[in-house]
């Protein structure tokens, strides 16, 4: 019974995490200025992956 409860709790925690994450992104996307800043920051981080190293 404990194993079932542990699994159910883990699944619940994951569900809550993703629901909160999705809500946070929806809030961010609803603010055009904030969303543009997010996209700019992503672009800056993407530039770090272009370090000239060949893919293995």
C-alpha positions as CSV (number, residue, x, y, z in Angstrom):
1,X,0.0,0.0,0.0
2,X,2.9,2.4,0.8
3,X,4.3,1.9,-2.7
4,X,1.0,2.9,-4.2
5,X,0.7,6.0,-2.1
6,X,4.3,7.0,-2.9
7,X,3.6,6.7,-6.6
8,X,0.4,8.6,-6.4
9,X,2.0,11.4,-4.4
10,X,4.9,11.6,-6.9
11,X,2.4,11.8,-9.8
12,X,0.4,14.5,-8.0
13,X,3.5,16.6,-7.3
14,X,4.5,16.3,-11.0
15,X,1.1,17.3,-12.1
16,X,1.0,20.4,-9.8
17,X,4.5,21.3,-11.0
18,X,3.6,21.3,-14.7
19,X,0.3,23.1,-14.1
20,X,2.1,25.9,-12.3
21,X,4.7,26.0,-15.0
22,X,2.1,26.3,-17.7
23,X,0.3,29.0,-15.8
24,X,3.5,31.0,-15.3
25,X,4.3,30.8,-19.1
26,X,0.7,31.8,-19.9
27,X,1.1,34.8,-17.7
28,X,4.4,35.6,-19.3
29,X,3.1,35.3,-22.8
30,X,0.1,37.6,-21.9
31,X,2.6,40.4,-21.4
32,X,4.1,41.3,-24.8
33,X,7.0,43.2,-23.3
34,X,7.9,40.5,-20.9
35,X,7.5,37.8,-23.5
36,X,9.8,39.7,-25.9
37,X,12.4,39.9,-23.2
38,X,12.1,36.2,-22.6
39,X,12.6,35.5,-26.3
40,X,15.6,37.8,-26.4
41,X,17.2,36.1,-23.4
42,X,16.6,32.7,-25.1
43,X,18.4,33.9,-28.2
44,X,21.3,35.0,-26.1
45,X,21.6,31.6,-24.5
46,X,21.2,29.9,-27.9
47,X,24.3,31.7,-29.0
48,X,26.3,29.9,-26.4
49,X,25.5,26.6,-28.0
50,X,27.2,27.7,-31.2
51,X,30.7,27.4,-29.7
52,X,32.3,26.0,-32.8
53,X,32.5,22.5,-31.6
54,X,31.5,19.7,-33.9
55,X,28.6,17.5,-32.8
56,X,29.8,14.1,-31.6
